[in-house]
Amino acid sequence: MHGPVAANTLASEPMRFACGCEAWSRRPKGGDIVTTIEKSILIDAPLKEVFSYLDEPTHLPEIWPSMVEVKEVASLPKGGHRYHWVYKMAGVRFEGESETVAFDPDRHFTSKATGQIPATFNYTFTPIDGKTKIEVKTEYEIPAKLLGKVSEPFVRKLNEREADAFLANLKDRLEK
């Protein structure tokens, strides 16, 4: 599932969860801890509906438990959006900007976050018998200022549950 770890990183074994999913972390030299979470879910709703709902950043605070605010949303000519976000992780408030960096309508988009929690979110959408399978791969840095307050395993587990809740909320919101 994961390629070899570069020589300048320290790797930990992936955390395996009851759902069969993994979270993988590595610590680049002198940097924050980089973690990858991969999830998928099948939603009983048409692909176009699921894609357009998730492509609209103003919906994120409704379905993403720790997303406090999304504002200053601007549509991009190539598709997708740029916006400012406020997020709370383990009780600590973070802010940043996100921008769609790859956009293939009704198939895939990639959003890159900059600011206090650098991250990349890859969303892939597949139609299956009138339903939609969403695969999400998230790679993010756990900020050092957060690790001074709580342990890395705690943050990884917290974010794993957050990803589960995000997808479950999306499913609940779109299934009729």
C-alpha positions in Angstrom: 0.0 0.0 0.0 2.8 2.4 0.8 6.1 2.8 -1.1 9.4 2.7 0.6 10.2 5.4 3.1 12.9 7.8 2.0 16.3 7.5 3.7 15.9 10.8 5.5 12.8 9.8 7.4 12.0 7.7 10.4 9.0 5.4 9.8 6.7 3.8 12.2 4.6 0.8 11.6 1.1 1.6 10.2 -1.7 1.8 12.8 -4.3 -0.7 11.8 -7.9 -0.2 12.8 -11.0 -2.4 13.2 -12.4 -1.1 9.9 -9.3 -2.5 8.1 -8.0 1.0 7.4 -4.5 2.2 8.2 -2.9 5.4 9.3 0.8 5.8 8.5 3.2 8.3 10.0 6.7 9.4 9.2 8.9 12.2 10.7 11.0 14.1 8.1 14.3 15.4 9.6 13.6 18.5 11.6 9.9 18.5 10.6 6.5 17.8 12.0 5.1 14.3 11.8 3.5 13.5 8.4 0.5 11.1 8.6 -1.5 9.5 5.8 -5.1 8.2 6.3 -7.0 6.3 3.6 -10.7 5.7 3.8 -13.6 4.8 1.5 -17.4 4.6 1.8 -20.3 3.7 -0.5 -23.1 6.2 -0.6 -26.6 5.4 -1.9 -26.8 8.6 -4.0 -26.0 9.5 -7.6 -22.4 10.4 -8.4 -23.1 13.9 -9.7 -25.0 14.7 -6.4 -22.2 13.4 -4.2 -19.4 15.1 -6.2 -21.1 18.5 -6.4 -21.9 18.4 -2.6 -18.4 17.6 -1.6 -16.9 20.1 -4.1 -18.7 22.9 -2.3 -16.4 24.0 0.6 -19.2 25.8 2.5 -20.7 22.3 3.2 -17.6 21.1 5.1 -18.5 22.5 8.6 -21.8 20.7 8.3 -20.2 17.3 7.9 -16.7 17.6 9.2 -16.9 17.7 13.0 -13.8 19.7 13.8 -14.1 22.2 10.8 -15.1 25.4 12.6 -15.5 27.7 9.7 -15.0 28.0 5.9 -15.0 31.6 4.5 -13.7 33.7 1.6 -14.7 31.0 -0.9 -13.7 31.7 -4.5 -14.4 29.5 -7.5 -11.4 28.7 -9.7 -11.5 28.8 -13.5 -10.1 25.2 -13.8 -12.8 23.9 -11.4 -12.8 23.7 -7.6 -12.3 26.4 -5.1 -9.9 28.4 -2.9 -11.0 29.2 0.6 -9.9 30.1 4.2 -10.6 27.5 6.9 -10.6 27.3 10.7 -10.1 23.9 12.2 -9.8 22.6 15.8 -7.6 19.6 16.5 -7.4 18.2 20.0 -8.7 21.5 21.4 -6.2 23.7 19.5 -7.4 26.1 16.9 -5.6 26.2 13.5 -6.1 28.3 10.4 -5.1 28.1 6.7 -6.0 28.2 3.1 -7.1 25.4 0.8 -7.1 25.3 -3.0 -8.2 22.7 -5.5 -5.0 21.8 -7.4 -6.4 19.0 -9.6 -10.0 18.8 -10.8 -11.7 16.1 -13.0 -15.5 16.7 -12.9 -17.4 13.8 -11.3 -14.2 11.7 -11.0 -11.6 13.2 -8.8 -10.3 16.3 -7.1 -7.3 17.2 -5.0 -7.2 20.0 -2.5 -4.0 21.3 -1.0 -4.1 23.0 2.4 -1.4 25.5 3.5 -1.1 27.3 6.8 -0.9 25.8 10.3 -1.8 22.3 9.1 -0.3 21.5 5.7 -2.3 18.7 4.0 -3.3 17.2 0.8 -6.8 15.6 0.3 -7.4 13.3 -2.7 -11.0 12.5 -3.4 -11.9 9.8 -6.0 -15.5 9.1 -7.0 -16.7 5.9 -8.6 -20.2 5.1 -9.7 -21.5 1.6 -8.7 -25.0 0.6 -9.6 -26.5 4.1 -9.0 -24.5 4.6 -5.8 -21.2 6.4 -5.3 -18.0 5.0 -3.8 -15.7 7.8 -2.4 -12.1 7.1 -1.7 -10.3 9.7 0.4 -6.5 9.8 0.9 -5.3 12.5 3.3 -1.7 13.3 4.0 -1.2 16.0 6.7 1.4 17.2 9.1 0.8 17.0 12.8 1.9 20.4 14.1 4.8 20.4 16.6 2.9 22.8 18.8 0.1 20.3 19.2 2.5 17.4 20.0 3.8 19.5 22.9 0.3 19.1 24.4 -0.7 15.6 23.4 0.9 12.4 22.1 1.2 11.5 18.5 -0.8 8.2 18.9 -3.6 10.2 20.4 -3.7 12.7 17.6 -3.5 9.9 15.0 -6.4 8.0 16.6 -8.4 11.2 16.9 -8.0 12.1 13.3 -8.8 8.5 12.2 -12.1 8.8 14.1 -12.6 12.3 12.5 -12.2 10.8 9.0 -14.8 8.1 9.9 -17.2 10.7 11.2 -16.7 12.9 8.1 -17.6 10.1 5.7 -20.5 8.9 7.9 -21.9 12.4 8.1 -21.5 12.8 4.3 -23.4 9.5 3.8 -26.2 10.5 6.2 -26.5 13.9 4.6 -26.9 12.6 1.0 -28.8 9.4 1.4 -32.5 9.8 1.3 
